[in-house]
Amino acid sequence: MALRKLLVLGGSWMLGACASLGQHPDEARRIHAQVLGVDAHNDTVQRVLMSHVDLGVHLPDGSIDLPRLREGGVHVPFFALHVPMYYKGAEAVRRTLDLRDAMQSVFDKYPDQIALATSAQEIERLVGEKKIAAVLTIEGGHQIADDLAVLRMYRRIGVISMTLTHFKNNHWADSATAPPEHGGLTEFGRQVVREMNAIGMIVDVSHASDKTFYDALDVSTKPVIASHSSCRSICDFPRNMSDEMLRALARNGGVVGVNFYSAYLNQKDAEEARSLIAKQNRLEPDLAGAALDEYSVKQHAASGEEHPKTGNATVEDVVACIDHAVKVAGIDHVGIGADFDGIPSVPQGLEDVSKMASLTAALLKRGYTEAEIRKIMGGNFLRVIRAVVGK
């Protein structure tokens, strides 16, 4: 189904998402009602597993639930199955499956509202049926336990994207936030990228070191994404992308999803992220099984991600980052990867996913056309999914 036709079919449902615009112009309300609404990264499934939240109700905390996804017009959220790097080997695989099971519980409880989408075709069908099309991702290459068979099994259970690293280096790829060990990707890391291309799984370079990023682009024959990364020239932080990286991503045909973490958008908050990541990287519990899971629950509760504060960043900082990425990489290579439920501070005016219509209004005010906003709000990521998955 063509995207234009899809959005016309879903339009009446999407109109309900625009209440957050309030006094914004009618034009912004109309445009936001028609966007596909892709957010390429959230950490919400951790709340389902560890805090036992019910995503079917409007929750008093956190940033995402099914009602607020609809209010914000986000119809294609990417749910990350994220396992901290202190889970090693088989423990990381076990925890990944726990998260997949937790996400399945949401699908099973609310089949009339949300379903798994593993291709562009399924996304279009589900949104046309006025359902939330959930995309599953893996956040951290350590979760395959250095085994390509595990990678292939993740793809078979519906995962269509994986970041190569997280905050620390794994055995085959260097992270942006740790001293380099491998000089980018090892030979096995290159095999991982080739295998992901072969099985129709999107290579995600968020969290990767600059050298890992360039190695991945050198190996990949398919477009890659940086699902939740912002602009280093706006906020100087290693997790963000340099202008040279943005240009390289564009040449690859990929997309960057702008991250809403205040510390990645406003330099005044950057030190907070440095401190939190350093603390996270020092965690090395000598635990396994239930004891390790209990430890992880306590760490998650202490992270501040379930009760994020508002930082110095604002909606305008998000728009400034989007605008810079568009100027450098081009309009076809920029999207949204908010990182809701995985960040301890959010921009003023974008406190949770229900406020996303405000971003459309701000983009319109900045001078973006309806066609350009449609690309940023979903069209670009849909193109990559179709190119990599093959349908």
N, C-alpha and C positions, 0 to 999 in steps of 0.2 A: 504494500500500500504506500503510495507516495506520501511524503511527510505533510504536504499541504492538505491533502485529503484527510489524513489522520487527524490533524489539528482541527479541521472543520467538524469532524465527527465528535471529537472530544470537547469542543468549544464550550458547550453549555455546562459541562462538568467543571471546566477550568475557570469559568467566570466566578465561581464561588471562592476561588483562591485569592481574589483581588480585594477583599475587604480591608486588608492592611494598608492599602493605598490611601484610605481616608480622603483627605482633601486634594490628593494629587489629580492631575488632569485626566479627563476621560480618555485621552489618547493613550496614556500610560496604562490605564486599566484595561483597555481593549487589547493592547499588545501583550500584556502579561497573561491575559486569558488565552492567548493563542500559542504561547511558547511551549516547547516539549517539556522543559523543566528537568534537565539532567544535573545532578550534583554528584560529581565523580568520587566523592569520599566522605564517609561518616564512620564513626566507631560505635554506633548505637547497639549493635548486637552484643557487645560486652555488657551493657546494662541488662539485657534480657537474661544472659547467663548468670551474671554475678549479683545483680540487684533484684532479679526476678520481676522487672517492671512489665506491665501489660501495655504494649504499644497500641492497643485498640482504643485506649482512652486518652483524653487530654491530660497529660501528666503535669504535676506541679513543679517539676524540676527537669533537668536535662534540656536538650535542644530539639529532639525529634520524637514524634509519635505519628501514628497514622492520621489523626485529625489535623495536626499541624503541617504535615506534608501536603495535605490537600489545601489547607489555608494558604500555604506559601506557593502553591502551584508547582511543587517539585514532584513530578510523576515518575521519575526514573532515578531513584537514589541508589548509589553504589554502597552496599553494606560490606565493610571490611571485617574479615575474620582475622583479627589481630591478636597475636600471641607474643607476649614480652620475650625478649631474647634470653632471659634467664631460664626459660624452658629450653632444654637441650634435646636434640635427637628425637627419639621416639616420644618423649614427653611433649615436645612441640607438636608432633603429629596428632597425638591423643587430644591435646587441647584444641587444636584446629577442628577436629571432628566434634568435640563438645560444642563449639561455637556454631558449626554447621547444623547440628541437631537443635540448638536453641533457635536458630533462624527458621528451621523447618516447623518448629512449634508455632511460630507466628503465621506461617503460611497455612498450617492446618487449622488454626483457630479462626482465621479471617480469610477464607478462600474467596469470599465475595469482594474483598477489598484489596488484596495484595497477592502476587504470585511471582515465582521465579522466572526471570527472563535470561535466556542464554544466547540470544542473537538479536540483531536489529529487527528482524522480522517479528520475533516474539514481543519485543518492546512495542512495536507499532500496533500489533494485535491487542495487547493488554491495555495500552493507553486508549485505544479505540473502544475497548469494552469498559472504560472508565475505572480501571483498576490501577493500582500502583505496580509498576514493573520493577521488581527488585533485582539488581545486578549484584553478584557476589564476587568479592575480591579477596586475595591473600595479601596481608601486609607484613612482608618479611620473608626473604628467601630461605632463612634458616628453618622455616616451617616444612620444607620438603626433606629435611634431614639428609641432605646431600645424595638424594636418590631420585633419579628421573622417573622411576615407576610411581613414586608418591606424587610427583608433579602431574603425571598423566591421570592418576586417580582423582586428584582434585578437579581436574577438568571434567572428568566423567560425572562428578557429583554437582556440577553446575557452576564451578568457579571459572570466570573468563578473563581474569586479570591478576597479576602479582607484582608487587614491588620487589626489586632484587635485594634490597637491604632494608634495615631500619636504623635505629640510632647508633648501633654498633656494627662493626664489620662481622660478616659471617665467614665461613671457611673458603668462600670463593668470590666474594665481592666486597669492596671497600665502601664504607658509609661516608656521608658528608660530615658527620658529627663525631668522628673518631680518627685517631692518627692512622695513616695508610699502612696496610700490611702487605697488600698484593700488587700494588700499582694498578688498581682498577679491577678488571675481571681476570680470574685465573682461566686456564684452558677449560676446566670444568664449568666455570661461569659462562664461558662462550657456548659450551654445549647446552646449557640451560636455555640461553636465548634462542639458539637454533631449534631446540625442542619446542619451546613455546610458539615459535613461528609455525612449526609443523603441525601442532595440535590445535591451532586456532585460539591461542591464549595471548592476551595483550601484555606486552612488556611495559612495566611501569617504572620510571626512573626517578620518581620522588624518593627522597632519602639517600639516593646514590651520590657518591663523590663525583667530582667533575670528571675524573679519569674513568670511573665506572660508567658514567653517562656516555662519554665519547666512545668507549669500547662497545657499549650496547648498541649505539647507533651504527658503528662500523660493522657489527655482526648481523644486525636485524635486517631482514628483507621486507619487513612490514612496518607500518607506522607504529611508533611508540607513544606513550603518554607520560606526562608528569601530572599525576592525578590531583595532587594537592600541594602545589608549590607556588611561591610568589616571586617577586622581582628583586634581585639583589641590588640593582641600582636605586630602588626606592627604599629598601631596608637592607643594610649590609649584614647578611646572615648566611652561613654556608648552606642551609637548607633551601635557600632561595636560588633562583636561576640567574646567571649572568646574561647580559645581552647576547654574547657570543653563543651561549647555550640555547637561547630562545631562537636565534637564527638557524642554528643547526637542527633544532627540533622541527622548525618549519620546512627546511629542506627535506627532512625525512617524511613529511606529511603528517606529523603528529600534532598533539594538542596539549597545552598546559592548562590545568584547572587551578584558578587562583584560590589560595588558601585564606581563610578568614581569621586565622590566629592573629590577634593584635600584635604579638611580638614579631610576626613576619611582615607586618604592614607599616608599623610605626617604630622608628628607631628608639623612641623613649621606652618602649617595652621590650626591646631585644635582649637586654641583660637577664630578664626573667626567664626567657627560653634557654639561654646559656646555662643558667644555674639549674633549671629543672632537668635538662638533658644530661648534664654532668652527674647529677644525683641518680638519675635513672641508669646511667651507664656503670655506676658503681655497685649496683645491686647484683649479688651473686649468691643467692641462698643455696645452701647444701641440702636440698629437700627434693622430694618426689611425690607423685600421686596426690592424694587428698591434702597432705600437709602443704605441698607446693601450691595447690589451688587455693587453700585458705590464706596463704601468704599473699597471693596475687589479688584476692578479694580485698584484703586490707590495704595493699598498695593502690589499688584502683580507687577505693573510698577516700584515700588521702590525697589523690591527685588534683582534686578540684574540678575535674571534668564534668561531674554530674551537677555541679552548681557553679558554672562559669561566671566570672565577674566581667564587667565591661572595662576594657582597657582604654588607652589613649586613642586608639584607632577609631575611625568613624566610617560611615557608608562612603563618604567622599574619598577616604584612603583606599577603600576597595576599588572604587571607580578609577582612581588614579593609577592603581596597579594594573587593572584591566586595560586602561587606555595606553599605558606604557607598553604592555605586552603586545597589544594590537599594532602599535606604531612600529615595534621592532620585528615581530614575527608575522604580522598580517592577520586580518580578520578571520581567516579560516583556521586559525591555530590557537584560539583562546576559548576557554570555557570556565566553569565553576567547579571547584573542589573544596567546599567550605571547611571540611574536617570537623563538623559539628559532633559533639559528644566525645571528641578526642582532644579538645583544647581547653585550657583553663581560663582563657580570657577571650572575649569576643568583641567585635566592633560595636560602638554605640549606634543603634538603629538597625542592627542585624543580630540581635541577641539570640534568636532561634530561627528555625527554618520557616516559621509562619510569616516572617518579615521580608521574605525574598522579593515580594512585589515592589518594595521600596527601592531595591537595586535596579529593577527595570525602569522605574521612574527617574532615578538618578542618571542612568545611561541615556535615556531619552533627553533629559535636560542637558547632558554633555554634548548632544548632537548626533547620537547614534540613530541610524534608521531602523525601521521595523525589521527589515531583512537582516541587518547586522545583529540586532538583539536576538533574533531567532537563532542565529548561529552560535552566539555566546551562550545562550540559555539551553543548548541541547543539540543543535544541528551538527556542530563540529564533532562532538563525541560520538554521535550516532554514525557519522561517516566512518570514523576509525573502527568502531565495532563491526560495521559491515565489511570493511576492508580486511580486517584480521580474522574474524570468525567465518566470513565467507557467505553470509546470508543475512 
